[in-house]
């Protein structure tokens, strides 16, 4: 029996796995440097990756269900993602 994954689901999961590996690698770097200032630099660099992965996975997911959504629903989804990005961005 074959189990086929949708391309959109596979792409979204792959991006999340990559993001997780980057997070784990960053934790190892923090331990390796053993310095608070360097750990803060590594941690703040992760603040860029998180929203980027969110946007990319959301975009892939939306392309995967684009034929099932109305234009009104697309508007609300992008408005919600925009609010999330606005809320997490620095001053």
C-alpha positions in Angstrom: 0.0 0.0 0.0 1.4 3.4 -1.0 0.9 6.5 1.1 1.2 9.7 -1.0 1.6 13.1 0.6 0.4 16.3 -1.0 3.1 18.5 -2.4 1.9 21.4 -0.3 2.0 19.4 2.9 5.4 18.0 2.1 6.7 21.5 1.4 5.3 22.9 4.6 6.6 20.0 6.7 10.0 20.3 5.1 10.3 24.0 6.0 9.2 23.4 9.6 11.8 20.6 9.9 14.5 22.9 8.4 13.4 25.6 10.9 13.7 23.1 13.8 17.2 22.0 12.7 18.2 25.7 12.6 16.8 26.2 16.1 18.7 23.1 17.4 21.9 24.2 15.7 21.5 27.7 17.3 21.2 26.1 20.7 24.4 24.2 20.2 26.1 27.4 19.1 25.0 29.1 22.3 26.4 26.2 24.4 29.6 26.2 22.3 30.2 29.9 22.7 29.3 29.9 26.4 29.0 33.7 26.3 25.8 35.6 27.1 26.5 38.3 24.5 27.1 35.8 21.7 24.1 33.8 22.8 21.9 36.9 22.5 23.3 37.5 19.0 22.4 34.0 18.0 19.0 34.2 19.6 18.2 37.5 17.9 19.2 36.1 14.5 16.5 33.4 15.1 13.9 36.2 15.3 14.3 36.7 11.6 13.9 33.0 10.7 10.7 32.4 12.6 8.4 34.9 10.8 10.0 34.0 7.5 9.2 30.4 8.0 5.6 31.3 9.0 5.2 33.4 5.9 6.6 30.7 3.6 4.6 27.8 5.1 1.4 29.9 5.0 2.0 30.8 1.4 2.6 27.2 0.4 -0.6 26.1 2.3 -2.6 28.9 0.6 -1.4 27.8 -2.8 -2.4 24.3 -1.9 -6.0 25.3 -1.2 -6.3 28.3 -3.5 -9.0 26.7 -5.6 -11.2 26.2 -2.5 -10.9 29.7 -1.0 -12.9 32.8 -2.0 -11.2 36.2 -2.4 -12.8 37.4 0.8 -11.2 34.5 2.8 -7.8 35.2 1.2 -8.1 38.8 2.4 -8.8 37.8 6.0 -5.9 35.3 6.0 -3.4 37.8 4.7 -4.7 40.4 7.1 -4.2 38.0 10.0 -0.7 37.1 8.9 0.1 40.8 8.5 -1.2 41.4 12.1 1.0 38.7 13.4 4.1 40.1 11.7 3.3 43.6 12.9 2.9 42.3 16.4 6.2 40.6 16.5 8.3 43.1 14.7 10.6 45.4 16.8 10.1 49.1 17.3 
